Amino acid sequence: MAPVAIGDFSPVKNKDNSWDASISIRSNSLASPIEKSFAKYLRETLTVELRAAGLLDPSSGIVISGTLLDNQLETPIGQAKGSITAQFVVTRGGKTLYDKVLTSSAT
């Protein structure tokens, strides 16, 4: 696998993005530790993982960017559920190589 650079990660536009800064947990809220943005937190997490794998090169022509589409946490009494959905785009020289929406969830 070739080293990659990390591009911009931002919340989806034209939508109330209050969930990008924080999400409610019953009577509390959980805020992103990175610039009060879960999109930026996702970017930072990917950066750390790629750096640890020796695959991060800020000068690479291959760039991964993303859009945070949804971020939810449900905490009823009993069993909690959470999910995050993001669109990841990989480009090389401005040409799109990969464009996919991925969702991860946990209960």
Secondary structure, 3 states (H helix, E strand, C coil): CCCEEEEEEEECCCCCCHHHHEEEECCEEEECCCCCCHHHHHHHHHHHHHHHCCCECCCCCEEEEEEEEEEEEECCCCCCEEEEEEEEEEEECCEEEEEEEEEEEEC
